[in-house]
Amino acid sequence: MKKTIWMLMTCLPMAGWAQIETDDQELLDEGNGVEVLNEEENQPGFDFPEALTDANLDSLMNLYMSKTYLSTDNDCQMLSENPDFSREVYIDRLKRMPTIMEMTYNDVVRSCIDRYMVRLRRQVSYMLGAANFYMPIFEQALDTYQLPLELKYLPIIESALNPTAVSRVGATGLWQFMLATGKAYGLEVTSLTDDRRDPVKSSYAAARYLRDLYLIFGDWNLVIAAYNCGPENINRAIRRSGGKRDYWEIYPYLPKETRGYVPAFIAANYAMTYYCEHGICPMQSKLPAKTDTVMVDRNIDFAKVADVCNIDIGMIRSLNPVYRKDIIPGYSTPSPLRLPLSDVSRFIDMEDSIYAMTDKNELKRDEVEVEEQPEVVKPTRQNNRNQSRAVYVTVKRGDSLGVIARRNGTTVTKIKRLNGLRSNTIRPGQRLRVK
């Protein structure tokens, strides 16, 4: 077993989601334990996760999806102020939550609960509305790997349930994958697609990563702390604490944001469970409860699907955040298009019309329709070594297959055969084999 854990430590992506280096000056004084307020600076002894800052939560509320598909529930009266409860009430409520993970109460956790229930009441209302759409996806992924279902609230503190969220260090999506870690767990990123923004793919990748972290640490508080700052920072804190393996005992040795991460996770579980007791009303979601996917093997612009099938393009974007430019790159590989269940049959019925419109009018997002060029071109002189080596070029704006063929001493027919092209449509940025 020890050998297995060591292999996991050496193979696991150490970049993490947002790797944080610990500065010795950030450490709390030994013996102080969990510190809520730094008296000198009148500031918390920890940082709230980035997604819980006012700017990020306001960004969530300004999303097109939030404005269009979340609305106020007129049957629920939201209180303007947070009711006051005693310490004993919070302790009792946390104990009553049906969770495997420990839901500790202390002053740090209380400060995070207060942030949700007082300062961020309106934002919590938005997240409750969005949760109706995303939580079933998270639960299914976690259940597949037999992980605690309370981990479904991790994206609340990671991204505030914004599938297109990007952190200051480049972590992306609901689960805030860094590029290297995402690729290590099978999430592909190209100019047109980003699997980190796909709610389903990223949820299963996150579940696998959390499972691997648990095999290393065997403690869920340490797991979610490692999810925030990377396994190496947790191991460093363990060493500095003299080998202790309890989150609250290594707390003083953690990066400031990670000190606030586990408390914020506990507070998120509390807020999503006891919002009614605090007079917070969930927004009503208009996103469809049931969706399905169709596989597309041609390049299709969202606008064509919206026009032909009479579907709101904003709905298509909301259900398909994986596509970065409103283009489904089906030519590269068959790609899924998620639609409301009620619209899937209409798409299937109109699929030929959508393809025909695309072929006739071309994609509007930086695609170039080219004309056939003469195929007989005098090849350039090359030595035998170069002739046997594959040669690739990147398509530039204004290029056509004929221009590329003449430039590289080959023919349009050969380029199409080498790249499996079924038409003369190419895109700027596309990589083509020419020999």
N, C-alpha and C positions, 0 to 999 in steps of 0.2 A: 504493500500500500504506500509506503514512504517513497519507493521508487516511482510509482505512478504519479504522486503529487509533485515530485521534483520534475518529472518530465512535463507535467502541465505548466509548471512555473516557467520552464525554459521555452516552451512552445507558445504560451499564451501571449497575445499581442500586448506589449508593455506600454504602448502609447496610450492605451485606454481611450476613453471618450474625450476627456479634457485633462490630460496629464498635468499635475500641479507639483512643482518643486517646493519642498518644505524649507523655509528659512528659519535658522535657529532663533532669530530674533522674534519670530512669531510665536514661539512656544510659550505656553503659560507657565508660571512658576510652579515647580513641583510642590505638591501639598495643597495647592489651591483647588485642585479638582476641576469641576465644571464651572467655568466662569461665564456669567451672563453679561456683565458690564465691566469695561475697562474704566476705572474711576478717573485715571489721568486724562483720557481722551473723551470721556463720556460717550463711548461707543461700545457696541457689543463685542465680546471676546471672540466672535465668529462672524463669518460673512454669510448672508442669505444666498442660496443658490441663484445663479444668474437669471433663471426663468421667473424668479419671484420678485424681481425688481419692477418698479412701477413702469419703467419704459417698455420692458418686454411684455408685461401684461396688457398695457395700453395698446401695444402693437397687435396682440391677439384680438382685442376688441375691435380694432380697425380693419381686420381682415375682411375681404369681400365675403368670405364664407360666413363670418360672424354676423356681418350686417344683413346678409340676405337670408341665411338659413337658421338664425336664432332670433327668437322674438320673446317679448315679455308675456308671462302667464298672468292674464288679467284676473284669474280666479284666486291668485295667491297674493297676499298682502305682505310685502317685504318691509321689515322694520328698518328704520333709518339708523338705529343705534344697536350695538351689541348688548344683550342682557348680561348682567353680572352674575357669575357663578363662583362658588367657593372652590378651593383647592380639592376638597374631598369629592366634589361632584365630578371634576375632571378625572381624578384617579379612578373613581368607580366606573365612569363611562369607558375609559380606556381598557379596564379589566373586562368589561362586558363584551368587547368587540371579539367576534369569533375568528381569531387569527392564530396562526402558528408562531409568527414572529413576535418577539417581545415588544410591547408598547409601553415603554417606560414613561413615567411622569417626573419631570423636574423643572427647574426654572427656565432652562434653555428651551425645552419642549413647549412650555407655557408661552414663552415669548413668540415662538413660531405659530402656535395656535392663535394667539392674539393678532398676529400680523394678518392671518387669513380672515379672521372673524371681525376685525375692526377696520384695518386700513384697506384690505383688499376684498371687501364684501361684494362689490359689484363684479369684480373679476371672477370670484368664486362662482357667482351666478352663471356667468358665461361658461366656465369650465364644466359645471354640472350639466348644462345643456349639451355641450360637445361630448361629454362622457357617454351619453345615451347611444351615440353612434360608435365610439371607439372601444368602450369597455368589453363588449362581447368578443371583439377581435383579440384584445389582450388576454382575456380569460382563456380563450381557446388555445392560444400559443403556450401559455403558462401551464395549463392542464395537460397539454401534450407531453411536456417534460416533467410533469408531476412536481411543479414548484408551487410555493404558497401563492394563493390567488390575490393576497393583499399587495403583491408586487405590481399589480395592475395600476396602482397609483404612482408608480415611479415616474412615468412620463409627465405627470402633473408638475413635479419639481424639476424635471429635465427640460421640458419644452412648453409647459402650460397648455398642452394638447394642441399645439400648432404643428401640423405635419411638414411645413416648409421652414420651420425655425432654423436659424443658423446662429451659433454662438460666436463670441468674439474671437475664438480660436479655430473656428471652422467646423465644429461639431454640428451635425445636420439631422433634421427629422424629429419625429416624436420621441425617439429613444436617444437622440443626440450621439450618433456614431461619428467618430473621427474617421477620415478616409481609410487609413491603413487598417484599423480594427474592423471597419465594415467589410473591406475586401477579404480580410482573413476569415470572416464568417459568411462569405458568399454573396455579399451585396455589391453589385456592379455599378460603376459610375462612368458615364460617357457624357459627351457634349449635349446629348438629347435626353438622357435618362439618369435618374439617381435613385437607386433602390433604397437608399437610406430614408427617402421620403415616402416609400411605399408602406402603408400601415401594416399590411399582412407580412410581407417579407421581413421588414425590420423587427416586427414583434417576435417572429420565430428566431431570428438571429440573436436578439437580446435574450430570449429564453435560454438559448444554448450557451451564451456567454455567462449568464448568471449561474447556470448549472455548473460550468467549469470553475467559476470562482468559488462555489460552495465546496467543490471537491478539494480545493486548496485550503480554505479557511475553516469550513465546518461551522460557521457562525453567521447568521443572516445579517446581523448588524455590520460585521466586518465585510460581508459580501457587497452590500450596497454602498458602503464607504469606499471599497475598492472600485466599484463601478464608477464612482465619481472621480477619484484621483489616481487610479491605477494600483495594481497589486504591490508594486515595489514601494510605493509610499506607505502602504499599510505595514509591510514588513519592516520598513525603516522605523516606523512609530513603535512597533512591537519591540524591536531591538533597543530603542532608546528608553523604553519603559521598563527594561529589565526582563523582557520575555512575557509580559502580561498579554493576554489574548481576549480581553473584554473591551468592547468599544469605549465604554465610559472611563476605563482605567488608562487607555492609551490616548484619550481625548486631548490632553494638553500637548501631545507630540504630533498632532495631525495638522495639515494645512488648514488655514482659517475657514475656507469654504467648506471643507469636508467636516469640520466641527459643526457646521450648521446643516449638513446634508441629512444625517440620520434623524435629528430632531424635526427637520422640515418634512421628512417622509412620514414620521409618526403623526405630525400635525395634519398632513394631507389626508391620511387615513381617517383621522378624527373629523376633519372638515367635511369630507365626502360622506361620512356616516351620520353626523349630528347637525347638519346644516339647518334642519327644521327647528331644532331647539334654539338656534341662534337667530331665527327669523330671516333666513336667507331663502329666496325662491329660485329654483332652477329656471333658466331660460328654456323655452320650448324649442325643440329642434325640428326643422322641416326636412332634414336629410332623410332619405328613405331608410326604413328599417330593414328592408330586404333588397339586396343587389345581386347581380350575377355578372360573370365575365364572358366575353366572346374573344376568340383569338383572331388577330388580324395579321395577315401575311403580306400586306402592302403598306407603303407609307401613306398615312392619312392625317389630314389636318383636322383638329377639333372643330373648326368652323364648318367644314363640309358635313361632318356628322350632325352638328347642331342644325344646319340649314335643311338637310334632306329629311332628317328624322323629327324635326320640330322639337328639339330638346334644348333647354337653356344651356349655353356654353359654360356658364358659371357652375352649373351642376356637374358637367363633365370634368371641369378642372378640379372641383372639390373631391370628386370620387377617384381621380387619377393624378394625384400630386407627384407621382413618380416621373411624369413627363415634364421636362423643364421648359420646352419651347412650344407647347400646344401641338406637337407632332408625335404621332405613334410611329416609330421606325420599324414597321413590320418587315421591310425588305431585308434588314440585317438578320433578324430572327423573329419568328412568330411571337407577337406581343399581345398581352391582355388589355382589353378595354373594359373597364367596369362601368356598368350602367344600372339605373333603377330597374328592378325586375320587370316592371310593367313596360319598359322601353326596349328590352332585349329582343323580343319578337319583331318589333318594328325595324330595328337595325338589321336583323337577319333578312327580313323581307326587302329592305332597301339597299342591301349591301352592294349589289351590282351597280346601282345608280351612284352610290358614293364613290366607288372605284372609278366609274366612267367619268364622273365630274373631276376627280383628282387627275386622271390621265389627260383630260382635255384642257383643264385650266391651270395645271401644275400647282404644286404646293407654294403657298405664299411666303412661308418662313425660310428665306434664304435658299430655296431650291432653284436650280437652273435647268430649263428644258433645252435640249440641244438638238441640232439637226445632224442627219447622217453626213459624214464627210467621206471623200474618196478613201478607199481602203488600201490601195496600192501605194505604198510610200517607200522610198529608197531607204533601207536601213543604214544607220551610222556604223562605222567600222569599230569593232570592239575585239579585244583579245579573247581567247577561248575561255579563260578563267572567269571573266565578267559575264560571258554569255550564259554560263551555267548557274549564275547567281540570281535569285529573285530580286526584282527592283520594284520599289513602291514610290508613289508620289502622293502628295496631298492636294486635293482640288482647291483652286483659288477662285474667288468671285470672277465671273466672266469666262471661266474655262468651259470648254465643251469636250466631248470625247474625241472629236476630230482634231482639235487643237492639241490635246494631250497626246494623241497618237502620233501626230507629225513631230511634236517636240521630242518624243522618245523613240522615234524610228520604228513604230509598230502600226497596227491597224485597229480600227474601232471594233471589228469582230473579235480580234484576239483579246482585247481588253475586256469585252463583255464576257467572253468565255472564261478568262482567268478569274473574274470576280463574281461570276454567277448572276450577271445582270440580265434582267428580262426586258428592260426598256432602256432608252437613252437618257433617263433622268439621273442626274448626279447633283450633289450638294457641296457647297463650299465647306471645307474642313474634312470631307470624306477622304479616306485613305484607299487608294486603288493600286493593285498590282499591275504593272505594265509589261513585265517580262518575267 
